[in-house]
C-alpha cells in the first residue's frame, strides 16, 4: 500500500529553501553589523606589561604628548618612547617601585618593553600623523581623552567613514596648532559660542593653512 503524504509536504522544498535563505541573511546581517570596528575594536583595552597611567602623566602632571611621542610632528607614525625616556624622570621619581622593574631592566639591557598596540589601521591604509597634527587636528579626535585614561582604550572606530567625516568638513574639527595636544581645550565653555567660534575660525584655518582634505581613493590607499 503506497504511503500518502499530506499536501503541505509538496511545499517542503520551498519552505526549506526559504528558511535557509532567511537564516543566511540573518547571519550575514549580524556579521556585517557586529563584526565592524565599531563593535570589534571600540573599547579594546589590553593589559599592558607596565601599568602606565596617562591620567597621571598627561592629566595630573600635564606632560605634553610630544615629550614621549617625539615623532608625531615629523613622521607618519607616533613612536612609543624607549625606557630611557621614562628613566629621565624615574631615576629619581619612584626609582625603586616594583611596578617599574621592567622599565629599569629595559633601560639597562636595551630590550624594548613589549607594549601591546591598541590603535592600528589596516596595512592597506596610509595615515600620516605629522600631516594631521601640524594642521590643527588634535590627538583627541582619534584617541579620545587619553589624559583621563588610566589604561588607554580604543575610542573611535577609525573606519573609512570615520575618516571621511572629517575630510569632508575639516573646518568642524581643526583647532589652533598650539592646542593640538591640549586634549581638554575648547573655544568657549558656552557650547553655542564655541560652535560659532569653531565655524568661523575653522574655515579661516583651512584657508590660511591650505588644508587639503583629500577624498580620492589614492589619498589613503597607495
Residue pairs with C-beta under 8 A, 6 or more apart in sequence:
33 39
34 40
36 157
36 159
37 157
37 158
37 159
38 157
38 159
41 154
41 157
41 158
42 154
42 155
42 156
42 157
43 153
43 154
44 118
44 153
44 154
45 118
45 151
45 152
45 153
45 154
46 116
46 118
47 116
47 151
48 115
48 116
48 151
49 102
49 113
49 114
49 115
49 116
50 99
50 100
50 102
50 103
50 113
50 115
51 99
51 151
53 149
53 150
53 151
54 146
54 147
54 148
54 149
54 150
54 152
55 147
55 148
55 149
55 150
56 150
57 63
58 64
58 65
58 146
58 147
58 183
59 147
59 148
64 181
65 72
65 139
65 146
65 181
66 72
66 73
66 181
67 85
68 80
68 81
68 85
69 78
69 79
69 80
69 81
70 79
70 81
71 77
71 78
71 79
71 129
71 130
72 78
72 79
72 129
72 130
72 133
72 139
73 129
73 130
73 133
73 134
74 130
75 129
75 130
76 126
76 127
76 128
76 129
76 130
77 129
78 129
80 115
82 106
82 107
82 112
83 103
83 104
83 106
83 107
83 112
83 113
84 107
86 100
86 103
86 107
87 103
87 104
87 107
90 97
90 100
90 103
90 104
94 100
102 113
103 113
105 111
106 112
106 113
118 152
118 153
118 154
119 142
119 143
119 154
119 158
121 127
121 158
124 221
125 220
125 221
126 219
126 220
126 221
126 222
127 220
133 139
133 180
134 177
135 174
135 177
135 209
135 211
136 174
136 175
136 176
136 177
136 180
136 205
136 209
136 211
137 166
137 170
137 173
137 174
137 175
137 180
138 173
138 175
138 179
138 180
138 181
138 182
138 183
138 185
139 146
139 180
139 181
139 183
140 146
140 183
141 156
141 166
141 173
142 155
142 156
142 158
143 152
143 155
143 156
144 155
144 156
145 183
145 184
146 152
146 183
147 183
147 184
156 162
160 220
163 220
164 215
166 172
166 173
166 213
167 213
167 214
167 215
168 213
168 215
169 213
170 202
170 206
170 211
170 213
171 198
171 199
171 202
171 203
171 205
171 206
172 198
172 199
172 202
173 202
174 202
174 205
174 206
174 211
175 185
175 205
176 201
176 205
179 185
186 194
187 193
187 194
187 197
187 198
187 201
188 194
188 197
205 211
206 213
